Amino acid sequence: PALASINPNAASWWELMVLTDIGETTARKIVEYRDANRDQGRVFLGPADLEPVPGIGPKTIQRIGPYLRFAE
């Protein structure tokens, strides 16, 4: 993927799967977490905001961070 190409606040689970280390299960968990917390507005404001999602830790965030964008 191109740098900063995926917005985790809007991407579908299958779009999230193009990220390194993100398989179907983790991609679906990102979407589930986002949908469960959507009432707060944008759920993910930066890469570190993905850490509460099960299956995502600091090393994964470091690898996928450059491929994420958070602006609307």
All heavy atoms as TSV, in Angstrom:
chain	resi	resn	atom	element	x	y	z
A	1	PRO	N	N	0.823	-1.208	0.000
A	1	PRO	CA	C	0.000	0.000	0.000
A	1	PRO	C	C	0.858	1.260	0.000
A	1	PRO	O	O	1.992	1.246	0.458
A	1	PRO	CB	C	-0.802	-0.123	1.290
A	1	PRO	CG	C	-0.002	-1.032	2.147
A	1	PRO	CD	C	0.747	-1.948	1.225
A	2	ALA	N	N	0.309	2.327	-0.487
A	2	ALA	CA	C	1.009	3.611	-0.450
A	2	ALA	C	C	1.024	4.123	0.982
A	2	ALA	O	O	0.167	3.777	1.790
A	2	ALA	CB	C	0.284	4.603	-1.353
A	3	LEU	N	N	2.004	4.939	1.303
A	3	LEU	CA	C	2.069	5.497	2.647
A	3	LEU	C	C	0.817	6.295	2.937
A	3	LEU	O	O	0.295	7.005	2.080
A	3	LEU	CB	C	3.307	6.379	2.805
A	3	LEU	CG	C	4.640	5.654	2.828
A	3	LEU	CD1	C	5.782	6.651	2.964
A	3	LEU	CD2	C	4.704	4.661	3.968
A	4	ALA	N	N	0.337	6.194	4.171
A	4	ALA	CA	C	-0.829	6.933	4.643
A	4	ALA	C	C	-2.050	6.730	3.747
A	4	ALA	O	O	-2.740	7.670	3.407
A	4	ALA	CB	C	-0.505	8.413	4.804
A	5	SER	N	N	-2.322	5.487	3.389
A	5	SER	CA	C	-3.411	5.236	2.458
A	5	SER	C	C	-4.677	4.683	3.099
A	5	SER	O	O	-5.727	4.702	2.478
A	5	SER	CB	C	-2.948	4.275	1.364
A	5	SER	OG	O	-2.609	3.026	1.930
A	6	ILE	N	N	-4.609	4.196	4.342
A	6	ILE	CA	C	-5.763	3.554	4.959
A	6	ILE	C	C	-6.234	4.382	6.151
A	6	ILE	O	O	-5.456	4.691	7.046
A	6	ILE	CB	C	-5.410	2.129	5.457
A	6	ILE	CG1	C	-4.868	1.271	4.325
A	6	ILE	CG2	C	-6.608	1.473	6.140
A	6	ILE	CD1	C	-5.876	0.871	3.294
A	7	ASN	N	N	-7.507	4.730	6.150
A	7	ASN	CA	C	-8.101	5.436	7.282
A	7	ASN	C	C	-8.856	4.411	8.122
A	7	ASN	O	O	-9.911	3.928	7.703
A	7	ASN	CB	C	-9.050	6.531	6.794
A	7	ASN	CG	C	-9.668	7.322	7.922
A	7	ASN	OD1	O	-9.644	6.910	9.079
A	7	ASN	ND2	N	-10.234	8.466	7.603
A	8	PRO	N	N	-8.336	4.063	9.308
A	8	PRO	CA	C	-8.991	3.039	10.115
A	8	PRO	C	C	-10.351	3.474	10.666
A	8	PRO	O	O	-11.108	2.652	11.149
A	8	PRO	CB	C	-7.995	2.777	11.247
A	8	PRO	CG	C	-7.218	4.037	11.353
A	8	PRO	CD	C	-7.131	4.579	9.955
A	9	ASN	N	N	-10.674	4.760	10.539
A	9	ASN	CA	C	-11.983	5.241	10.966
A	9	ASN	C	C	-13.057	5.010	9.912
A	9	ASN	O	O	-14.242	5.144	10.196
A	9	ASN	CB	C	-11.910	6.739	11.294
A	9	ASN	CG	C	-11.116	7.001	12.543
A	9	ASN	OD1	O	-11.477	6.552	13.623
A	9	ASN	ND2	N	-10.009	7.699	12.398
A	10	ALA	N	N	-12.637	4.656	8.702
A	10	ALA	CA	C	-13.599	4.501	7.609
A	10	ALA	C	C	-13.429	3.202	6.818
A	10	ALA	O	O	-14.362	2.771	6.144
A	10	ALA	CB	C	-13.482	5.685	6.651
A	11	ALA	N	N	-12.272	2.577	6.885
A	11	ALA	CA	C	-11.986	1.403	6.046
A	11	ALA	C	C	-12.806	0.189	6.467
A	11	ALA	O	O	-13.104	-0.015	7.639
A	11	ALA	CB	C	-10.498	1.064	6.119
A	12	SER	N	N	-13.142	-0.614	5.486
A	12	SER	CA	C	-13.813	-1.887	5.759
A	12	SER	C	C	-12.761	-2.890	6.233
A	12	SER	O	O	-11.559	-2.665	6.085
A	12	SER	CB	C	-14.470	-2.403	4.479
A	12	SER	OG	O	-13.475	-2.631	3.500
A	13	TRP	N	N	-13.217	-4.007	6.776
A	13	TRP	CA	C	-12.261	-4.999	7.280
A	13	TRP	C	C	-11.379	-5.526	6.164
A	13	TRP	O	O	-10.209	-5.777	6.355
A	13	TRP	CB	C	-12.958	-6.112	8.059
A	13	TRP	CG	C	-13.863	-6.992	7.263
A	13	TRP	CD1	C	-15.214	-6.853	7.119
A	13	TRP	CD2	C	-13.495	-8.154	6.511
A	13	TRP	NE1	N	-15.703	-7.848	6.309
A	13	TRP	CE2	C	-14.675	-8.670	5.930
A	13	TRP	CE3	C	-12.304	-8.811	6.270
A	13	TRP	CZ2	C	-14.671	-9.793	5.125
A	13	TRP	CZ3	C	-12.292	-9.938	5.464
A	13	TRP	CH2	C	-13.481	-10.418	4.900
A	14	TRP	N	N	-11.936	-5.697	4.962
A	14	TRP	CA	C	-11.131	-6.239	3.867
A	14	TRP	C	C	-10.101	-5.222	3.384
A	14	TRP	O	O	-9.041	-5.607	2.918
A	14	TRP	CB	C	-11.990	-6.777	2.723
A	14	TRP	CG	C	-12.930	-5.789	2.099
A	14	TRP	CD1	C	-12.646	-4.946	1.064
A	14	TRP	CD2	C	-14.278	-5.541	2.464
A	14	TRP	NE1	N	-13.742	-4.173	0.770
A	14	TRP	CE2	C	-14.776	-4.524	1.622
A	14	TRP	CE3	C	-15.126	-6.071	3.428
A	14	TRP	CZ2	C	-16.064	-4.032	1.715
A	14	TRP	CZ3	C	-16.418	-5.574	3.513
A	14	TRP	CH2	C	-16.868	-4.577	2.662
A	15	GLU	N	N	-10.373	-3.933	3.518
A	15	GLU	CA	C	-9.371	-2.920	3.176
A	15	GLU	C	C	-8.244	-2.905	4.212
A	15	GLU	O	O	-7.077	-2.713	3.869
A	15	GLU	CB	C	-10.015	-1.534	3.095
A	15	GLU	CG	C	-10.955	-1.384	1.921
A	15	GLU	CD	C	-11.773	-0.112	1.967
A	15	GLU	OE1	O	-12.336	0.217	3.029
A	15	GLU	OE2	O	-11.821	0.564	0.921
A	16	LEU	N	N	-8.585	-3.125	5.469
A	16	LEU	CA	C	-7.583	-3.144	6.533
A	16	LEU	C	C	-6.622	-4.321	6.392
A	16	LEU	O	O	-5.480	-4.259	6.841
A	16	LEU	CB	C	-8.264	-3.185	7.902
A	16	LEU	CG	C	-9.020	-1.913	8.284
A	16	LEU	CD1	C	-9.943	-2.175	9.462
A	16	LEU	CD2	C	-8.046	-0.787	8.598
A	17	MET	N	N	-7.066	-5.373	5.748
A	17	MET	CA	C	-6.236	-6.569	5.593
A	17	MET	C	C	-5.006	-6.351	4.707
A	17	MET	O	O	-4.089	-7.166	4.734
A	17	MET	CB	C	-7.057	-7.733	5.040
A	17	MET	CG	C	-7.955	-8.356	6.070
A	17	MET	SD	S	-8.916	-9.743	5.428
A	17	MET	CE	C	-7.669	-10.778	4.703
A	18	VAL	N	N	-4.932	-5.269	3.950
A	18	VAL	CA	C	-3.739	-5.014	3.139
A	18	VAL	C	C	-2.568	-4.573	4.011
A	18	VAL	O	O	-1.420	-4.591	3.559
A	18	VAL	CB	C	-3.984	-3.978	2.011
A	18	VAL	CG1	C	-5.102	-4.423	1.100
A	18	VAL	CG2	C	-4.210	-2.597	2.553
A	19	LEU	N	N	-2.838	-4.201	5.250
A	19	LEU	CA	C	-1.772	-3.778	6.157
A	19	LEU	C	C	-0.946	-4.970	6.623
A	19	LEU	O	O	-1.483	-6.048	6.879
A	19	LEU	CB	C	-2.373	-3.063	7.380
A	19	LEU	CG	C	-3.124	-1.768	7.076
A	19	LEU	CD1	C	-3.936	-1.337	8.288
A	19	LEU	CD2	C	-2.153	-0.673	6.661
A	20	THR	N	N	0.353	-4.767	6.760
A	20	THR	CA	C	1.260	-5.793	7.259
A	20	THR	C	C	0.800	-6.267	8.630
A	20	THR	O	O	0.455	-5.448	9.486
A	20	THR	CB	C	2.686	-5.215	7.370
A	20	THR	OG1	O	3.081	-4.766	6.088
A	20	THR	CG2	C	3.663	-6.247	7.872
A	21	ASP	N	N	0.775	-7.557	8.845
A	21	ASP	CA	C	0.417	-8.177	10.128
A	21	ASP	C	C	-1.063	-8.098	10.478
A	21	ASP	O	O	-1.449	-8.456	11.588
A	21	ASP	CB	C	1.224	-7.583	11.294
A	21	ASP	CG	C	2.702	-7.810	11.145
A	21	ASP	OD1	O	3.091	-8.828	10.530
A	21	ASP	OD2	O	3.489	-6.994	11.637
A	22	ILE	N	N	-1.909	-7.622	9.583
A	22	ILE	CA	C	-3.341	-7.546	9.875
A	22	ILE	C	C	-4.061	-8.593	9.026
A	22	ILE	O	O	-4.185	-8.449	7.813
A	22	ILE	CB	C	-3.919	-6.137	9.589
A	22	ILE	CG1	C	-3.169	-5.065	10.390
A	22	ILE	CG2	C	-5.419	-6.101	9.878
A	22	ILE	CD1	C	-3.283	-5.189	11.893
A	23	GLY	N	N	-4.513	-9.635	9.690
A	23	GLY	CA	C	-5.287	-10.670	9.016
A	23	GLY	C	C	-6.774	-10.387	9.169
A	23	GLY	O	O	-7.182	-9.372	9.730
A	24	GLU	N	N	-7.571	-11.309	8.691
A	24	GLU	CA	C	-9.016	-11.110	8.722
A	24	GLU	C	C	-9.546	-10.936	10.144
A	24	GLU	O	O	-10.356	-10.037	10.403
A	24	GLU	CB	C	-9.732	-12.280	8.053
A	24	GLU	CG	C	-11.244	-12.099	8.043
A	24	GLU	CD	C	-11.987	-13.212	7.314
A	24	GLU	OE1	O	-11.357	-14.009	6.603
A	24	GLU	OE2	O	-13.220	-13.255	7.472
A	25	THR	N	N	-9.096	-11.743	11.072
A	25	THR	CA	C	-9.604	-11.666	12.447
A	25	THR	C	C	-9.312	-10.309	13.066
A	25	THR	O	O	-10.196	-9.670	13.637
A	25	THR	CB	C	-8.996	-12.792	13.308
A	25	THR	OG1	O	-9.370	-14.047	12.732
A	25	THR	CG2	C	-9.491	-12.715	14.741
A	26	THR	N	N	-8.079	-9.850	12.935
A	26	THR	CA	C	-7.711	-8.554	13.522
A	26	THR	C	C	-8.412	-7.417	12.796
A	26	THR	O	O	-8.871	-6.459	13.428
A	26	THR	CB	C	-6.182	-8.367	13.495
A	26	THR	OG1	O	-5.573	-9.453	14.196
A	26	THR	CG2	C	-5.776	-7.060	14.149
A	27	ALA	N	N	-8.526	-7.513	11.489
A	27	ALA	CA	C	-9.226	-6.475	10.724
A	27	ALA	C	C	-10.680	-6.365	11.177
A	27	ALA	O	O	-11.203	-5.261	11.363
A	27	ALA	CB	C	-9.154	-6.786	9.232
A	28	ARG	N	N	-11.325	-7.498	11.380
A	28	ARG	CA	C	-12.710	-7.476	11.856
A	28	ARG	C	C	-12.796	-6.900	13.272
A	28	ARG	O	O	-13.753	-6.197	13.605
A	28	ARG	CB	C	-13.310	-8.877	11.811
A	28	ARG	CG	C	-13.617	-9.351	10.402
A	28	ARG	CD	C	-14.227	-10.756	10.420
A	28	ARG	NE	N	-14.501	-11.251	9.108
A	28	ARG	CZ	C	-15.652	-11.057	8.453
A	28	ARG	NH1	N	-16.616	-10.354	9.005
A	28	ARG	NH2	N	-15.833	-11.571	7.247
A	29	LYS	N	N	-11.794	-7.177	14.110
A	29	LYS	CA	C	-11.781	-6.629	15.465
A	29	LYS	C	C	-11.612	-5.110	15.456
A	29	LYS	O	O	-12.197	-4.417	16.285
A	29	LYS	CB	C	-10.676	-7.283	16.299
A	29	LYS	CG	C	-11.003	-8.709	16.679
A	29	LYS	CD	C	-9.888	-9.333	17.487
A	29	LYS	CE	C	-10.213	-10.782	17.820
A	29	LYS	NZ	N	-9.129	-11.421	18.579
A	30	ILE	N	N	-10.827	-4.594	14.517
A	30	ILE	CA	C	-10.689	-3.140	14.386
A	30	ILE	C	C	-12.043	-2.520	14.062
A	30	ILE	O	O	-12.453	-1.533	14.674
A	30	ILE	CB	C	-9.652	-2.778	13.299
A	30	ILE	CG1	C	-8.250	-3.199	13.746
A	30	ILE	CG2	C	-9.699	-1.286	12.981
A	30	ILE	CD1	C	-7.191	-3.110	12.648
A	31	VAL	N	N	-12.742	-3.097	13.105
A	31	VAL	CA	C	-14.059	-2.576	12.706
A	31	VAL	C	C	-15.053	-2.698	13.863
A	31	VAL	O	O	-15.811	-1.762	14.147
A	31	VAL	CB	C	-14.573	-3.286	11.439
A	31	VAL	CG1	C	-16.009	-2.897	11.127
A	31	VAL	CG2	C	-13.654	-2.963	10.261
A	32	GLU	N	N	-15.053	-3.827	14.565
A	32	GLU	CA	C	-15.956	-4.013	15.704
A	32	GLU	C	C	-15.677	-2.987	16.801
A	32	GLU	O	O	-16.607	-2.396	17.350
A	32	GLU	CB	C	-15.813	-5.425	16.270
A	32	GLU	CG	C	-16.397	-6.495	15.383
A	32	GLU	CD	C	-16.037	-7.907	15.843
A	32	GLU	OE1	O	-15.530	-8.066	16.970
A	32	GLU	OE2	O	-16.262	-8.851	15.057
A	33	TYR	N	N	-14.407	-2.774	17.114
A	33	TYR	CA	C	-14.036	-1.789	18.135
A	33	TYR	C	C	-14.469	-0.394	17.701
A	33	TYR	O	O	-15.046	0.362	18.482
A	33	TYR	CB	C	-12.519	-1.830	18.372
A	33	TYR	CG	C	-12.059	-0.877	19.431
A	33	TYR	CD1	C	-12.018	-1.251	20.766
A	33	TYR	CD2	C	-11.652	0.419	19.106
A	33	TYR	CE1	C	-11.611	-0.373	21.751
A	33	TYR	CE2	C	-11.237	1.307	20.077
A	33	TYR	CZ	C	-11.215	0.904	21.397
A	33	TYR	OH	O	-10.810	1.787	22.368
A	34	ARG	N	N	-14.205	-0.056	16.455
A	34	ARG	CA	C	-14.575	1.254	15.914
A	34	ARG	C	C	-16.087	1.459	15.986
A	34	ARG	O	O	-16.561	2.493	16.451
A	34	ARG	CB	C	-14.091	1.347	14.463
A	34	ARG	CG	C	-14.459	2.654	13.782
A	34	ARG	CD	C	-14.068	2.623	12.332
A	34	ARG	NE	N	-14.940	1.719	11.580
A	34	ARG	CZ	C	-14.599	1.130	10.448
A	34	ARG	NH1	N	-13.399	1.306	9.926
A	34	ARG	NH2	N	-15.449	0.358	9.819
A	35	ASP	N	N	-16.838	0.457	15.561
A	35	ASP	CA	C	-18.295	0.582	15.568
A	35	ASP	C	C	-18.849	0.677	16.987
A	35	ASP	O	O	-19.805	1.415	17.229
A	35	ASP	CB	C	-18.941	-0.589	14.822
A	35	ASP	CG	C	-18.662	-0.540	13.323
A	35	ASP	OD1	O	-18.177	0.508	12.824
A	35	ASP	OD2	O	-18.907	-1.557	12.653
A	36	ALA	N	N	-18.249	-0.041	17.932
A	36	ALA	CA	C	-18.709	-0.010	19.321
A	36	ALA	C	C	-18.411	1.326	19.995
A	36	ALA	O	O	-19.084	1.693	20.962
A	36	ALA	CB	C	-18.068	-1.140	20.110
A	37	ASN	N	N	-17.427	2.054	19.479
A	37	ASN	CA	C	-17.018	3.314	20.100
A	37	ASN	C	C	-17.286	4.531	19.221
A	37	ASN	O	O	-16.831	5.622	19.523
A	37	ASN	CB	C	-15.521	3.244	20.444
A	37	ASN	CG	C	-15.254	2.222	21.514
A	37	ASN	OD1	O	-15.496	2.446	22.685
A	37	ASN	ND2	N	-14.778	1.051	21.108
A	38	ARG	N	N	-18.032	4.349	18.170
A	38	ARG	CA	C	-18.300	5.405	17.186
A	38	ARG	C	C	-19.016	6.613	17.794
A	38	ARG	O	O	-18.865	7.728	17.323
A	38	ARG	CB	C	-19.108	4.828	16.032
A	38	ARG	CG	C	-19.626	5.802	15.044
A	38	ARG	CD	C	-18.806	6.115	13.849
A	38	ARG	NE	N	-18.367	4.979	13.074
A	38	ARG	CZ	C	-17.275	5.045	12.335
A	38	ARG	NH1	N	-16.565	6.137	12.294
A	38	ARG	NH2	N	-16.884	4.025	11.631
A	39	ASP	N	N	-19.777	6.425	18.870
A	39	ASP	CA	C	-20.525	7.532	19.464
A	39	ASP	C	C	-19.607	8.639	19.974
A	39	ASP	O	O	-20.054	9.748	20.236
A	39	ASP	CB	C	-21.434	7.029	20.588
A	39	ASP	CG	C	-20.672	6.339	21.704
A	39	ASP	OD1	O	-19.544	5.866	21.467
A	39	ASP	OD2	O	-21.216	6.261	22.816
A	40	GLN	N	N	-18.316	8.368	20.077
A	40	GLN	CA	C	-17.344	9.362	20.517
A	40	GLN	C	C	-16.770	10.143	19.335
A	40	GLN	O	O	-15.821	10.906	19.497
A	40	GLN	CB	C	-16.209	8.676	21.278
A	40	GLN	CG	C	-16.698	7.906	22.480
A	40	GLN	CD	C	-15.612	6.996	23.042
A	40	GLN	OE1	O	-14.454	7.070	22.655
A	40	GLN	NE2	N	-16.002	6.127	23.950
A	41	GLY	N	N	-17.300	9.964	18.150
A	41	GLY	CA	C	-16.762	10.607	16.956
A	41	GLY	C	C	-15.702	9.722	16.332
A	41	GLY	O	O	-15.817	8.502	16.348
A	42	ARG	N	N	-14.635	10.334	15.828
A	42	ARG	CA	C	-13.536	9.536	15.270
A	42	ARG	C	C	-12.914	8.740	16.403
A	42	ARG	O	O	-12.489	9.288	17.405
A	42	ARG	CB	C	-12.477	10.428	14.634
A	42	ARG	CG	C	-12.879	10.956	13.289
A	42	ARG	CD	C	-11.733	11.617	12.582
A	42	ARG	NE	N	-10.968	12.478	13.498
A	42	ARG	CZ	C	-9.836	13.052	13.204
A	42	ARG	NH1	N	-9.298	12.882	12.032
A	42	ARG	NH2	N	-9.217	13.811	14.070
A	43	VAL	N	N	-12.870	7.467	16.254
A	43	VAL	CA	C	-12.365	6.575	17.301
A	43	VAL	C	C	-10.841	6.607	17.340
A	43	VAL	O	O	-10.236	6.667	18.406
A	43	VAL	CB	C	-12.874	5.140	17.066
A	43	VAL	CG1	C	-12.300	4.184	18.091
A	43	VAL	CG2	C	-14.398	5.117	17.103
A	44	PHE	N	N	-10.227	6.579	16.177
A	44	PHE	CA	C	-8.776	6.514	16.087
A	44	PHE	C	C	-8.240	7.871	15.636
A	44	PHE	O	O	-8.488	8.305	14.521
A	44	PHE	CB	C	-8.352	5.423	15.103
A	44	PHE	CG	C	-8.955	4.072	15.394
A	44	PHE	CD1	C	-9.831	3.473	14.504
A	44	PHE	CD2	C	-8.651	3.401	16.561
A	44	PHE	CE1	C	-10.385	2.229	14.768
A	44	PHE	CE2	C	-9.198	2.160	16.848
A	44	PHE	CZ	C	-10.071	1.582	15.948
A	45	LEU	N	N	-7.501	8.540	16.512
A	45	LEU	CA	C	-6.930	9.840	16.182
A	45	LEU	C	C	-5.462	9.731	15.776
A	45	LEU	O	O	-4.911	10.648	15.194
A	45	LEU	CB	C	-7.074	10.792	17.367
A	45	LEU	CG	C	-8.513	11.031	17.846
A	45	LEU	CD1	C	-8.523	11.928	19.073
A	45	LEU	CD2	C	-9.359	11.623	16.734
A	46	GLY	N	N	-4.852	8.607	16.092
A	46	GLY	CA	C	-3.460	8.337	15.744
A	46	GLY	C	C	-3.194	6.853	15.873
A	46	GLY	O	O	-4.032	6.114	16.402
A	47	PRO	N	N	-2.037	6.389	15.413
A	47	PRO	CA	C	-1.742	4.957	15.450
A	47	PRO	C	C	-1.894	4.322	16.827
A	47	PRO	O	O	-2.415	3.208	16.945
A	47	PRO	CB	C	-0.299	4.875	14.952
A	47	PRO	CG	C	-0.129	6.078	14.104
A	47	PRO	CD	C	-0.962	7.142	14.751
A	48	ALA	N	N	-1.465	4.989	17.875
A	48	ALA	CA	C	-1.519	4.416	19.220
A	48	ALA	C	C	-2.950	4.136	19.675
A	48	ALA	O	O	-3.169	3.291	20.546
A	48	ALA	CB	C	-0.829	5.337	20.210
A	49	ASP	N	N	-3.927	4.789	19.081
A	49	ASP	CA	C	-5.327	4.570	19.458
A	49	ASP	C	C	-5.838	3.198	19.036
A	49	ASP	O	O	-6.917	2.781	19.466
A	49	ASP	CB	C	-6.221	5.656	18.855
A	49	ASP	CG	C	-5.965	7.023	19.470
A	49	ASP	OD1	O	-5.492	7.082	20.623
A	49	ASP	OD2	O	-6.230	8.030	18.790
A	50	LEU	N	N	-5.072	2.480	18.221
A	50	LEU	CA	C	-5.459	1.121	17.833
A	50	LEU	C	C	-5.038	0.086	18.871
A	50	LEU	O	O	-5.473	-1.062	18.813
A	50	LEU	CB	C	-4.841	0.760	16.476
A	50	LEU	CG	C	-5.546	1.427	15.304
A	50	LEU	CD1	C	-4.567	2.076	14.376
A	50	LEU	CD2	C	-6.398	0.433	14.574
A	51	GLU	N	N	-4.218	0.464	19.832
A	51	GLU	CA	C	-3.688	-0.504	20.792
A	51	GLU	C	C	-4.757	-1.214	21.621
A	51	GLU	O	O	-4.576	-2.385	21.951
A	51	GLU	CB	C	-2.653	0.149	21.702
A	51	GLU	CG	C	-1.830	-0.873	22.434
A	51	GLU	CD	C	-0.532	-0.317	22.985
A	51	GLU	OE1	O	-0.147	0.809	22.656
A	51	GLU	OE2	O	0.098	-1.043	23.761
A	52	PRO	N	N	-5.892	-0.585	21.972
A	52	PRO	CA	C	-6.912	-1.331	22.727
A	52	PRO	C	C	-7.571	-2.477	21.943
A	52	PRO	O	O	-8.229	-3.320	22.529
A	52	PRO	CB	C	-7.954	-0.277	23.088
A	52	PRO	CG	C	-7.276	1.031	22.945
A	52	PRO	CD	C	-6.222	0.829	21.886
A	53	VAL	N	N	-7.404	-2.490	20.633
A	53	VAL	CA	C	-7.994	-3.535	19.809
A	53	VAL	C	C	-7.240	-4.841	20.080
A	53	VAL	O	O	-6.018	-4.881	19.971
A	53	VAL	CB	C	-7.921	-3.178	18.307
A	53	VAL	CG1	C	-8.456	-4.316	17.451
A	53	VAL	CG2	C	-8.671	-1.885	18.032
A	54	PRO	N	N	-7.963	-5.911	20.444
A	54	PRO	CA	C	-7.294	-7.196	20.681
A	54	PRO	C	C	-6.478	-7.637	19.467
A	54	PRO	O	O	-6.942	-7.556	18.335
A	54	PRO	CB	C	-8.456	-8.165	20.936
A	54	PRO	CG	C	-9.578	-7.291	21.394
A	54	PRO	CD	C	-9.410	-5.992	20.651
A	55	GLY	N	N	-5.246	-8.054	19.725
A	55	GLY	CA	C	-4.379	-8.513	18.649
A	55	GLY	C	C	-3.439	-7.455	18.113
A	55	GLY	O	O	-2.605	-7.743	17.263
A	56	ILE	N	N	-3.572	-6.222	18.599
A	56	ILE	CA	C	-2.696	-5.154	18.138
A	56	ILE	C	C	-1.875	-4.657	19.320
A	56	ILE	O	O	-2.422	-4.241	20.341
A	56	ILE	CB	C	-3.490	-3.989	17.514
A	56	ILE	CG1	C	-4.224	-4.477	16.278
A	56	ILE	CG2	C	-2.557	-2.833	17.178
A	56	ILE	CD1	C	-4.962	-3.417	15.529
A	57	GLY	N	N	-0.566	-4.719	19.160
A	57	GLY	CA	C	0.346	-4.252	20.192
A	57	GLY	C	C	1.289	-3.207	19.628
A	57	GLY	O	O	1.182	-2.816	18.464
A	58	PRO	N	N	2.226	-2.766	20.434
A	58	PRO	CA	C	3.158	-1.715	20.005
A	58	PRO	C	C	3.953	-2.052	18.738
A	58	PRO	O	O	4.167	-1.183	17.898
A	58	PRO	CB	C	4.097	-1.557	21.201
A	58	PRO	CG	C	3.320	-2.059	22.378
A	58	PRO	CD	C	2.428	-3.145	21.836
A	59	LYS	N	N	4.372	-3.301	18.586
A	59	LYS	CA	C	5.147	-3.663	17.392
A	59	LYS	C	C	4.292	-3.588	16.131
A	59	LYS	O	O	4.744	-3.119	15.092
A	59	LYS	CB	C	5.744	-5.057	17.543
A	59	LYS	CG	C	6.881	-5.103	18.541
A	59	LYS	CD	C	7.483	-6.481	18.624
A	59	LYS	CE	C	8.606	-6.495	19.658
A	59	LYS	NZ	N	9.225	-7.816	19.767
A	60	THR	N	N	3.057	-4.036	16.230
A	60	THR	CA	C	2.152	-3.949	15.072
A	60	THR	C	C	1.884	-2.491	14.733
A	60	THR	O	O	1.911	-2.105	13.560
A	60	THR	CB	C	0.833	-4.694	15.361
A	60	THR	OG1	O	1.137	-6.055	15.648
A	60	THR	CG2	C	-0.111	-4.615	14.177
A	61	ILE	N	N	1.645	-1.683	15.749
A	61	ILE	CA	C	1.397	-0.261	15.519
A	61	ILE	C	C	2.592	0.385	14.827
A	61	ILE	O	O	2.430	1.188	13.904
A	61	ILE	CB	C	1.056	0.449	16.842
A	61	ILE	CG1	C	-0.323	0.001	17.317
A	61	ILE	CG2	C	1.101	1.963	16.682
A	61	ILE	CD1	C	-0.675	0.439	18.712
A	62	GLN	N	N	3.784	0.018	15.239
A	62	GLN	CA	C	4.991	0.569	14.622
A	62	GLN	C	C	5.063	0.189	13.139
A	62	GLN	O	O	5.442	1.011	12.302
A	62	GLN	CB	C	6.222	0.069	15.363
A	62	GLN	CG	C	7.515	0.667	14.868
A	62	GLN	CD	C	8.711	0.181	15.662
A	62	GLN	OE1	O	8.657	-0.861	16.320
A	62	GLN	NE2	N	9.792	0.925	15.617
A	63	ARG	N	N	4.683	-1.040	12.809
A	63	ARG	CA	C	4.759	-1.499	11.414
A	63	ARG	C	C	3.660	-0.910	10.539
A	63	ARG	O	O	3.894	-0.614	9.367
A	63	ARG	CB	C	4.721	-3.018	11.362
A	63	ARG	CG	C	6.029	-3.656	11.790
A	63	ARG	CD	C	6.047	-5.144	11.499
A	63	ARG	NE	N	5.192	-5.894	12.393
A	63	ARG	CZ	C	5.587	-6.459	13.538
A	63	ARG	NH1	N	6.832	-6.341	13.933
A	63	ARG	NH2	N	4.744	-7.133	14.282
A	64	ILE	N	N	2.448	-0.752	11.080
A	64	ILE	CA	C	1.346	-0.278	10.234
A	64	ILE	C	C	1.167	1.236	10.270
A	64	ILE	O	O	0.528	1.797	9.382
A	64	ILE	CB	C	0.017	-0.978	10.586
A	64	ILE	CG1	C	-0.496	-0.579	11.966
A	64	ILE	CG2	C	0.140	-2.486	10.429
A	64	ILE	CD1	C	-1.882	-1.103	12.314
A	65	GLY	N	N	1.723	1.896	11.266
A	65	GLY	CA	C	1.539	3.340	11.439
A	65	GLY	C	C	1.780	4.176	10.188
A	65	GLY	O	O	0.966	5.051	9.865
A	66	PRO	N	N	2.876	3.939	9.454
A	66	PRO	CA	C	3.134	4.755	8.260
A	66	PRO	C	C	2.082	4.601	7.155
A	66	PRO	O	O	2.012	5.427	6.251
A	66	PRO	CB	C	4.493	4.250	7.767
A	66	PRO	CG	C	5.131	3.633	8.956
A	66	PRO	CD	C	3.991	3.055	9.757
A	67	TYR	N	N	1.286	3.555	7.229
A	67	TYR	CA	C	0.282	3.297	6.193
A	67	TYR	C	C	-1.111	3.789	6.568
A	67	TYR	O	O	-2.058	3.602	5.822
A	67	TYR	CB	C	0.242	1.797	5.875
A	67	TYR	CG	C	1.580	1.291	5.428
A	67	TYR	CD1	C	2.428	0.638	6.308
A	67	TYR	CD2	C	2.026	1.513	4.136
A	67	TYR	CE1	C	3.685	0.191	5.906
A	67	TYR	CE2	C	3.274	1.087	3.716
A	67	TYR	CZ	C	4.094	0.423	4.613
A	67	TYR	OH	O	5.341	0.013	4.216
A	68	LEU	N	N	-1.204	4.423	7.723
A	68	LEU	CA	C	-2.504	4.883	8.209
A	68	LEU	C	C	-2.624	6.393	8.057
A	68	LEU	O	O	-1.655	7.121	8.182
A	68	LEU	CB	C	-2.674	4.508	9.683
A	68	LEU	CG	C	-2.607	3.023	10.016
A	68	LEU	CD1	C	-2.665	2.836	11.520
A	68	LEU	CD2	C	-3.732	2.275	9.324
A	69	ARG	N	N	-3.852	6.833	7.807
A	69	ARG	CA	C	-4.146	8.275	7.823
A	69	ARG	C	C	-5.376	8.467	8.689
A	69	ARG	O	O	-6.248	7.605	8.763
A	69	ARG	CB	C	-4.342	8.828	6.431
A	69	ARG	CG	C	-5.521	8.286	5.665
A	69	ARG	CD	C	-5.633	8.942	4.285
A	69	ARG	NE	N	-6.499	8.170	3.421
A	69	ARG	CZ	C	-7.825	8.254	3.421
A	69	ARG	NH1	N	-8.429	9.099	4.214
A	69	ARG	NH2	N	-8.539	7.495	2.618
A	70	PHE	N	N	-5.449	9.605	9.333
A	70	PHE	CA	C	-6.521	9.820	10.309
A	70	PHE	C	C	-7.366	11.051	9.998
A	70	PHE	O	O	-8.379	11.257	10.647
A	70	PHE	CB	C	-5.923	9.905	11.716
A	70	PHE	CG	C	-5.248	8.617	12.102
A	70	PHE	CD1	C	-3.913	8.420	11.825
A	70	PHE	CD2	C	-5.968	7.593	12.659
A	70	PHE	CE1	C	-3.289	7.218	12.148
A	70	PHE	CE2	C	-5.369	6.389	12.980
A	70	PHE	CZ	C	-4.028	6.195	12.726
A	71	ALA	N	N	-6.979	11.839	9.032
A	71	ALA	CA	C	-7.773	13.006	8.636
A	71	ALA	C	C	-9.006	12.531	7.880
A	71	ALA	O	O	-8.983	11.493	7.220
A	71	ALA	CB	C	-6.955	13.939	7.760
A	72	GLU	N	N	-10.056	13.278	7.979
A	72	GLU	CA	C	-11.321	12.925	7.302
A	72	GLU	C	C	-11.187	13.016	5.817
A	72	GLU	O	O	-10.558	13.681	5.185
A	72	GLU	CB	C	-12.451	13.833	7.784
A	72	GLU	CG	C	-12.715	13.667	9.256
A	72	GLU	CD	C	-13.501	12.433	9.628
A	72	GLU	OE1	O	-14.381	12.023	8.843
A	72	GLU	OE2	O	-13.256	11.875	10.669
